[in-house]
């Protein structure tokens, strides 16, 4: 049986000793029992204890007898003593706790009514352990992942000081999509800081994730440390850690290489990008993410030069600007090579998720973006061969991008129906789906799929709050939109600001426009003016921002 409550019980179960002459005979007999036990005369000790059980009158006397029965390992006699004690002292917390403890010795739950009075006492750990037994007795996982179980794990953690219970509670909250609440359970000093670093990172509390990651050891901890630095715009520290990981243990993980490749892409350093890509391909030639980065580089390295009038004139005269020299010296990869590597990797590893990358790349080679892929092409592909789960996910995403929500739901519905046993997108069961499925469900519920009666934005908001996403993702913007729709303006403003910090000018303009719209809604015209003005400067083609800025500017006083 779990040892959660031994420490608490040992406090209240004590040897009764008193020099009162009225109780001398009882206490003297207890001393005789102790001598029998010491000389290993177990039978004689038990006979004396049965006699004492019949004579016991006070709470302390019953507990003294029980203590000796427990030490002798006589569960039957212990239960008999405490049953009698409980009838005589039904309101004694100590007696109730000991009686419940004995009944639970077989690992079976007892009646919750017996334990419920102990919930707000020092013996509340017993209530938690009994709940664990009850759930285990169901022989299913369903009962483990309920909101009620969170509180019982926290109770158990407080009663025992065992951090594992807090981690269990955090996992349940995370599965329910309550990542910020999961992160709040983290103790100041942890025996497993890496676990809490991951929870905090998924909750987008990057300062806490960094704090816990720095307390952790190992390569995985180093990766999350670097990622936390990155999220806080500390690029130098992030790059240094990734570079050290690649140098010290090059075959450990593709993650540091991919992060360095992305960083080099963001700053436009083709040489650095190619160098780390070459190393990654040596150690992880069949890794789907590395191959995807290789394919993106092949496309980018063969992008035609920006042929503006100035550039064309210089070319005619045989002259080159510094930018033109960099373009000419850019390392290049044949655009056909990634396709060969994708097919070879899928053949060697039987990783059919590479289907997705092959499908993507075939269209990108033709200059066709995902939003331009025809629905008929997707259905034709599905008729020819069965798509992998990852490719099916990509097809759903394409339909989402194209705003063909009916087609998207047509592909998603069978997947979630198989997992949940039904197809209700507003059910609480949706919260237990994988993140990408939750994100799509949130979007479909939010846009009110044609033919369906979805109008409540609470469900999609809760779903998105429980998803770990990058600020660059569409999920982040969708989340911001739902926060605004639900009048959670402060949260929406904070999220939009975070998204804008990692976005290109076009997306940054969109974020500034939405911030301006929110500031107008709450009556802060000065902040609205500043954000809208910046939105127009970032992207003059942002018509919504221009119109709103013009209307606001016409009012004057700015």
Secondary structure by P-SEA (a helix, b strand, c coil): cccccaaaaaaabbbbbbccccaaaaaaaaaaaaaaaaacaaaaaaaaaaaaaaacccaaaaaaaaaaaaaaccaaaaaaaaaaaaaaccccaaaaaaaaaaaacccccccccccccccccccaaaaaaaaaaaaaaaccccccccaaaaaaaaaaaaacccaaaaaaaaaaaaaacaaaaaaaacccccccaaaaaaaaaaacaaaaaaaaaaacccaaaaaaaaaaaaaacaaaaaaaaaaaaaaacccccaaaaaaaaaaaaaaccaaaaaaaaaaaaacccccaaaaaaaaaaaaaaaccccccaaaaaaaaaccccaaaaaaaaccccccaaaaaaaaaaaaacccccaaaaaaaaaaaaaccccccccaaaaaaaaaaccccaaaaaaaaaaaaaacaaaaaaaaaaaaaaaaaccccccccccccccaaaaaaaaaaaaacccccccccaaaaaaaaaacccccccaaaaaaaaaaaaacaaaaaaaaaaaaaaaccaaaaaaaaaaaaaaaaaacaaaaaaaaaaaaaaacccaaaaaaaaaaaaaaccc
